[in-house]
Amino acid sequence: MLFPAVVTALDTAENLPRFTLGTVFTGWSLQPVAFILTAWVAGLYIWGVVTLHRRGDRWPVGRTIAFVPVGMGFFYFATASGLGTYDDTLISVHMVQHMILSMLVPMALALGAPVTLALRTLPAPPRRWLLAVLHSRVAKVLTFPPLTLLLYIVSPWALYFSGWYPATLDSTYLHEMMHIHLVLVGCLFFWPIVGVDPIPGKVGYPFRMLLVVLTLPFHAFLGVTIMSEEDVIGGDHYRALHDGPMGSWLPAPLDDQHLAGGILWGSGDLVALILFGVLFTQWVRQSMQEAKREDRRLDLLEAREQRAAQERAASAPGADGDR
């Protein structure tokens, strides 16, 4: 069954058609916050790239692809497609959205290097302000790896095992803020790990790998905990939906919650594998660049020594007079 191109908030709350894989791509809903954020952020990034090209500078195409179609594209897809339309109807759909917003989107945004782009395109006064922010104590604290790891681990536990998640189901404002919160916390964690921007909090690649490894058991444990819960998270909301017009096709709330826990567990490991691949690639590239720099340094040193030896030979007593 095809879904209307755009649905209203009232439709999503009262009577949606059966959820299928197809409705992920056809069940778009009007999400003003997501649309405005996507348009502004992606537009500013594209403006920066165009500015660089107009003055003859180059900007890697891969960074643009990572930031605009992957990062901001998936942000809009997760919040305005069928995932956004059904994210307060099925907790399993919300969990897919959660993993996209907290892992895939931040990782792609970090790979897009927007801070570097801003430093290369902004006028002098805003560039100085940005540099002041990057070197501030607040930035150093917010990018401190143990703190970002703690925030990234604690955040989903606080979301699902407090009154926060049920509150987002009853408030459009809190619901939108939850989406932004997931992205921001993910950015704080991923930016120092995979980002190429000159920000504080950068550590060596072995420690970055360790940080990723440390997240795996917490994601798995959270997923297993949600799967084993006998109380439905946000139970009043989902039971009310199940008792309404959509009850004919909605799964039992507890069954859907068990599926959501499995999605959290499995997708967390999958994204971690992708992250390991990105880190390994970056590590190899950095090692190759360092090797090239070392080769150039040794070549330069050897050339200097040869010139010095020639000059000593030329200036030696009797070098020309004895001939």
For each residue, the residues with C-beta under 8 A, 3 or more apart:
1: 17 18 20 22 23
2: 22 26
3: 7 17 22 23 26 27 28 82 85
4: 7 27
5: 26 28
6: 28 29 30
7: 3 4 11 12 16 27 28 29 30 85
8: 11 12 29 30
9: 12 13 29 172
10: 13 14
11: 7 8 14 15 16 29
12: 7 8 9 16 29 85 86 88 89
13: 9 10 88
14: 10 11 244 245
15: 11 244 245 246
16: 7 11 12 19 27 85 86 89 246
17: 1 3 23 27
18: 1 23 249
19: 16 23 27 82 86 89 90 93 249
20: 1 23
21: 24
22: 1 2 3 25 26
23: 1 3 17 18 19 20 26 27 82 85 86
24: 21 27 81 82 83
25: 22 81 82
26: 2 3 5 22 23 82
27: 3 4 7 16 17 19 23 24 81 82 85 86
28: 3 5 6 7 80 81 82 85
29: 6 7 8 9 11 12 80 84 85
30: 6 7 8 35 80
31: 34 35 79 80 84 176
32: 35 36
33: 36 37 79 176 179 180
34: 31 37 38 75 76 79 80 84 176 179
35: 30 31 32 38 39 76 80
36: 32 33 39 40
37: 33 34 40 41 75 180
38: 34 35 41 42 72 73 75 76
39: 35 36 42 43
40: 36 37 43 44
41: 37 38 44 45 72
42: 38 39 45 46 67 68 72 73
43: 39 40 46 47
44: 40 41 47 48
45: 41 42 48 49 64 67 68 72 112 114 117
46: 42 43 49 50 64 68
47: 43 44 50 51 121
48: 44 45 51 52 114 117 118 120 121
49: 45 46 52 53 59 64 117
50: 46 47 53 54
51: 47 48 54 55 121
52: 48 49 55 57 58 59 117 120 121
53: 49 50 56 57 58 59
54: 50 51
55: 51 52
56: 53
57: 52 53 120
58: 52 53
59: 49 52 53 63 64 117
60: 63 64
61: 64 65
62: 65 66 111
63: 59 60 66 67 111 112 113 117 196
64: 45 46 49 59 60 61 67 68 112
65: 61 62 68 69 70
66: 62 63 70 71 108 109 111 112
67: 42 45 63 64 70 71 72 108 109 111 112 113 114
68: 42 45 46 64 65 71 72 73 112
69: 65 72 73
70: 65 66 67 73 74 104 108
71: 66 67 68 74 75 105 108 109 111 112
72: 38 41 42 45 67 68 69 75 76 105 109
73: 38 42 68 69 70 76 77
74: 70 71 77 78 100 104 105 108
75: 34 37 38 71 72 78 79 101 105 183
76: 34 35 38 72 73 79 80 81
77: 73 74 80 81 83 100
78: 74 75 81 83 84 96 97 100 101 105 179
79: 31 33 34 75 76 83 84 97 101 179
80: 28 29 30 31 34 35 76 77 84 85
81: 24 25 27 28 76 77 78 84 85
82: 3 19 23 24 25 26 27 28 85 86 93
83: 24 77 78 79 86 87 93 96 97 100
84: 29 31 34 78 79 80 81 87 97
85: 3 7 12 16 23 27 28 29 80 81 82 89
86: 12 16 19 23 27 82 83 89 90 93
87: 83 84 90 93 94 97
88: 12 13 94 168 169 175 237
89: 12 16 19 85 86 93 241 246 250
90: 19 86 87 93 94 250 251 256
91: 94 95 233 234 238 253 256 257 260
92: 95 96 256 257 259 260 263
93: 19 82 83 86 87 89 90 96 97
94: 87 88 90 91 97 98 260
95: 91 92 98 99 260 261 263 264
96: 78 83 92 93 99 100 263 267
97: 78 79 83 84 87 93 94 100 101 179
98: 94 95 101 102 156 182 264
99: 95 96 102 103 104 263 264 267 268 271
100: 74 77 78 83 96 97 103 104 105
101: 75 78 79 97 98 104 105 179 182 183 186
102: 98 99 105 106 152 155 156 182 183 185 186
103: 99 100 106 107 186 190 267 268 271 275
104: 70 74 99 100 101 107 108 271
105: 71 72 74 75 78 100 101 102 108 109 183 186
106: 102 103 109 110 183 186 187 189 190 191
107: 103 104 110 111 186 190 194 271 274 275 278
108: 66 67 70 71 74 104 105 111 112
109: 66 67 71 72 105 106 112 114 183 187
110: 106 107 113 187 190 191 193 194 195 196 197
111: 62 63 66 67 71 107 108 194 195 196 278
112: 45 63 64 66 67 68 71 108 109 117
113: 63 67 110 116 117 195 196 197
114: 45 48 67 109 117 118 197
115: 118 119 130 134 197 198 199
116: 113 119 120 196 197 198
117: 45 48 49 52 59 63 112 113 114 120 121
118: 48 114 115 121 122 127 130
119: 115 116 122 127 130 131 198
120: 48 52 57 116 117
121: 47 48 51 52 117 118
122: 118 119 126 127 130
123: 126 127
124: 127 128
125: 128 129
126: 122 123 129 130
127: 118 119 122 123 124 130 131
128: 124 125 131 132
129: 125 126 132 133
130: 115 118 119 122 126 127 133 134
131: 119 127 128 134 135
132: 128 129 135 136
133: 129 130 136 138 139
134: 115 130 131 139 198 199 200
135: 131 132 139 200
136: 132 133 139 140
137: 140 141
138: 133 141 142
139: 133 134 135 136 142 143 199 200
140: 136 137 143 144 200 201
141: 137 138 144 147
142: 138 139 147 148 188 201
143: 139 140 148 188 191 192 199 200 201
144: 140 141 147 148 201
145: 148 149 192 201 203 207 211
146: 149 150
147: 141 142 144 150 151
148: 142 143 144 145 151 152 188 189 192 201
149: 145 146 152 153 189 211 214 215
150: 146 147 153 154
151: 147 148 154 155 185 188 189
152: 102 148 149 155 185 186 188 189 215
153: 149 150 156 157 215 218
154: 150 151 157 158
155: 102 151 152 158 159 181 182 185
156: 98 102 153 159 160 222 264
157: 153 154 160 161 222
158: 154 155 161 162 164
159: 155 156 162 164 165 178
160: 156 157 165 222 226 233
161: 157 158 233
162: 158 159 165
163: 166 167
164: 158 159 167 168 178
165: 159 160 162 168 169 178 233 234
166: 163 169 170 233 234 236 237
167: 163 164 170 171 174
168: 88 164 165 171 174 175 177 178
169: 88 165 166 175 234 237
170: 166 167 174 237
171: 167 168 174 175
172: 9 175 176
173: 176 177
174: 167 168 170 171 177 178
175: 88 168 169 171 172 178 179
176: 31 33 34 172 173 179 180
177: 168 173 174 180 181
178: 159 164 165 168 174 175 181 182
179: 33 34 78 79 97 101 175 176 182 183
180: 33 37 176 177 183 184
181: 155 177 178 184 185
182: 98 101 102 155 178 179 185 186
183: 75 101 102 105 106 109 179 180 186 187
184: 180 181 187 188
185: 102 151 152 155 181 182 188 189
186: 101 102 103 105 106 107 152 182 183 189 190
187: 106 109 110 183 184 190 191
188: 142 143 148 151 152 184 185 191
189: 106 148 149 151 152 185 186 192 193 211
190: 103 106 107 110 186 187 193 194 195 275
191: 106 110 143 187 188 194 195 197 199 201
192: 143 145 148 189 195 199 200 201 202 203 208
193: 110 189 190 208 211 212 275 279
194: 107 110 111 190 191 208 275 278 279 282
195: 110 111 113 190 191 192 199
196: 63 110 111 113 116 282
197: 110 113 114 115 116 191
198: 115 116 119 134
199: 115 134 139 143 191 192 195 202
200: 134 135 139 140 143 192
201: 140 142 143 144 145 148 191 192
202: 192 199
203: 145 192 207 208 211
204: 207 208
205: 208 209 279 282 283 286
206: 209 210
207: 145 203 204 210 211
208: 192 193 194 203 204 205 211 212 279
209: 205 206 212 213 276 279
210: 206 207 213 214
211: 145 149 189 193 203 207 208 214 215
212: 193 208 209 215 216 272 275 276 279
213: 209 210 216
214: 149 210 211 217 218
215: 149 152 153 211 212 218 219 268 272
216: 212 213 219 220 268 269 272
217: 214 220 221
218: 153 214 215 221 222
219: 215 216 222 223 264 265 268 269 272
220: 216 217 223 224 265 268 269
221: 217 218 224 225
222: 156 157 160 218 219 225 226 261 264 265
223: 219 220 226 227 261 262 263 264 265 266 268
224: 220 221 227 228 261 265
225: 221 222 228 229 261
226: 160 222 223 229 233 257 258 260 261 264
227: 223 224 257 258 261 262 265
228: 224 225 261
229: 225 226 232 233 257 261
230: 254
231: 235
232: 229 235 238 239 253 254 257
233: 91 160 161 165 166 226 229 257
234: 91 165 166 169 237 238
235: 231 232 238 239 253
236: 166 239 240
237: 88 166 169 170 234 240 241
238: 91 232 234 235 241 242 253 256
239: 232 235 236 242 243 253
240: 236 237 243 244
241: 89 237 238 244 246 247 250
242: 238 239 246 247 250 252 253
243: 239 240 247
244: 14 15 240 241 247
245: 14 15 248
246: 15 16 89 241 242 249 250
247: 241 242 243 244 250
248: 245
249: 18 19 246
250: 89 90 241 242 246 247 253 256
251: 90 255 256 259
252: 242 255 256
253: 91 232 235 238 239 242 250 256 257
254: 230 232 257 258
255: 251 252 258 259
256: 90 91 92 238 250 251 252 253 259 260
257: 91 92 226 227 229 232 233 253 254 260 261
258: 226 227 254 255 261 262
259: 92 251 255 256 262 263
260: 91 92 94 95 226 256 257 263 264
261: 95 222 223 224 225 226 227 228 229 257 258 264 265
262: 223 227 258 259 265 266
263: 92 95 96 99 223 259 260 266 267
264: 95 98 99 156 219 222 223 226 260 261 267 268
265: 219 220 222 223 224 227 261 262 268 269
266: 223 262 263 269 270
267: 96 99 103 263 264 270 271
268: 99 103 215 216 219 220 223 264 265 271 272
269: 216 219 220 265 266 272 273
270: 266 267 273 274
271: 99 103 104 107 267 268 274 275
272: 212 215 216 219 268 269 275 276
273: 269 270 276 277
274: 107 270 271 277 278
275: 103 107 190 193 194 212 271 272 278 279
276: 209 212 272 273 279 280
277: 273 274 280 281
278: 107 111 194 274 275 281 282
279: 193 194 205 208 209 212 275 276 282 283
280: 276 277 283 284
281: 277 278 284 285
282: 194 196 205 278 279 285 286
283: 205 279 280 286 287
284: 280 281 287 288
285: 281 282 288 289
286: 205 282 283 289 290
287: 283 284 290 291
288: 284 285 291 292
289: 285 286 292 293
290: 286 287 293 294
291: 287 288 294 295
292: 288 289 295 296
293: 289 290 296 297
294: 290 291 297 298
295: 291 292 298 299
296: 292 293 299 300
297: 293 294 300 301
298: 294 295 301 302
299: 295 296 302 303
300: 296 297 303 304
301: 297 298 304 305
302: 298 299 305 306
303: 299 300 306 307
304: 300 301 307 308
305: 301 302 308 309
306: 302 303 309 310
307: 303 304 310 311
308: 304 305 311 312
309: 305 306 312 313
310: 306 307 313 314
311: 307 308 314 315
312: 308 309 315 316
313: 309 310 316 319
314: 310 311 319
315: 311 312 319
316: 312 313 319
317:
318: 321 322
319: 313 314 315 316 322
320: 323
321: 318
322: 318 319
323: 320
